[in-house]
């Protein structure tokens, strides 16, 4: 390899956009192998997250004066409902874990000081989880009004709200904590 050929990877790595893409794609592929190969088959992370969602949503609903439906005899940690509605079943795809990963990967891959990443990622994950619990609680309330509204709100309304919040967190990271403005200056 000639000297200019050896300098090419260093120049590519110095470009912040290419560095971000390489790191983000590498982390995402690694996450997929870790999650699908170990964490999801193990099942405990999914169960803990869903149980936490049910507990948080129950606290919210109870605080708002709703009476909870008795838990069904099977798979207690996945069901939640309020009087006047029906039980909702929380599946693994709805627990937010993939969104936690995508959010964290973005923050890790995007430039910025690690002292800010160390607190921003956990705070962001907690906010996403709380928002997901609010989503579950509101879906329980929606079912008391009309079960037909459940699918629309589950599939559209809350995707816009939750993903909008994630994009807002990413924007806050880029605008306030990443140092991106300093990187763009010549």
N, C-alpha and C positions, 0 to 999 in steps of 0.2 A: 504494500500500500504506500502510495506517495504521501508526502507531508500534507498536501491539501485534502486528500481522502481521509486521513486520520483526523483532521480538524473538523470535518463535516459533522460527526456525532456530537462533538462539543458545542458546535454552533447551534445544532438542533436543540440540544438540551438547554442552552442558554435562552432560547425563545420561550417566554412564559406560557404562551398559548399551547405550544407543542408539548412542553413539559407537563402542563396541566392535563392534556389529553392522554399522554402516555401513562402518567401516574394514575389518573382516574380509571382508564380502561384496565390497567393492570390490577388495581385494587378491586374493581368490579368483578373481573374474572376470578380473582382469588376468593372474593366473597361468595360467588356462586358455587365454587367447588366446596368451600367450607360449609356453607349453609345446606346445600343439597346432599353433600356427602356425609356430613356429621351432625350438624345442629338440628336440622328438620327431622331426620330419622330418629334421633335421640328423643325428640318431642318435648323435653322439659322446658326449653325456652319458649316454645309456642304456648304450652299450658300455663306457664307462669305469667306470660304477657296477657293472655286471655283472662285468666283469673283476676289479674290486676285491673283489667278493663271493666270486668263485671263488678268488682268491689267499688271502684271509683264511680261508675255509673249508678250503682245502688245508693251510694252516699249522696250523690247529686239529686237523684229522684226522691229519696226519702226527705232530704232537706227541702225539696219543693212541695212536699206534702203527698206524694204518691205512695200508695200501698203496693208493695211488691207481691207478685204472684208467688205461690209456694213453688219451691224448686221441684222440678220433675225428678223422678227416681233415678234416671240415667244421666251420666255425664254432667253432673251438677255445675261444673265450672264453666260450661259453655252456654248456659241458658240464662236469660234474664227477661223479665216482663213485669208490667204493672197491671193492677186491677182495671178491667175495662178493655184490655187489649189481649194479646196472646204472647206466648214466649217467643223470643228471638234467639236463634242459634248463632253463635259467633264462630265462624270458621277460621282456619289458619290464615287464609289470604286477607282476612279483614283485621288481623291483629296489629298491623303497622310495622312489623319487623323489616320487610323489604324497604319500606320508606325510611326507617331508621338508618339502614345501610346506605341508601342512596344519599341521604342528607349528610351523613358522616363522611362518606367518600368524597363528596364535593368539597367539604370544608378541609379535609386532610389534603386533598390534591391541589386546592387553590392556594396561591401564595398567602402568607400571613405568619405572624409570630406564633410559635407554639404555646407561649404563655396565654394567649387569647384562645387558641384552639382548645386548650385543656379545660377551659370553663364553658366556652361557647357550645361545644358539641353536647355535653351533658345537659345544659340548660335547654338547648334546642330539642333534644330527645325527650326531655320531660314535658316541654310544651306540646310537642307532637302527640305524645301519649295522652296528655290531658285533653287535648282537642279531640282525639279519637274516643276517649271516654265520654265526652260531651256529645259526640256524634251518636254513640250507642244509646245514651240517655234520651236524646231527642228522637231517635228512631223508635224507642219504646213509647214515647208520647204520641208520635205520628200514628202508630198502630192502633191507639185508642180512638183516633178520629176516623181513619180509613185504612184498612189493610192494603187497599189498592195503591195508596200513596207511598207505601214502603219501598217498592222497587225503584220508583223514579228517584226518590230522595236518596236511597242507598247508592244507586248507580250514577247519579248526576250531581245533585245538589252538594253532597258531602265530598265528592271527589274535587269539585271546584273549591270548596272551602278549605279542605285539608291540604291539597296541593298548592292552593293559593298561599296558605300560611307558610308552607315550606319554601316557596319562591320568595316570599317576603323575608324569611330568615336568611336565605342565600343573599338577597339584595343587601340586607343589613350587614352581613359578613363582608361582602365585596366593598360596600361604600364606607363602612366605619372601621373595620378591623384588619382587612387584608393588606393594606399598604399598596393597593393596586395603583393608586394615583402616582405614587413615587416610582413604581416600576415603569409606567408609561412615559415618564419624562426622559428626554434624551440625555 
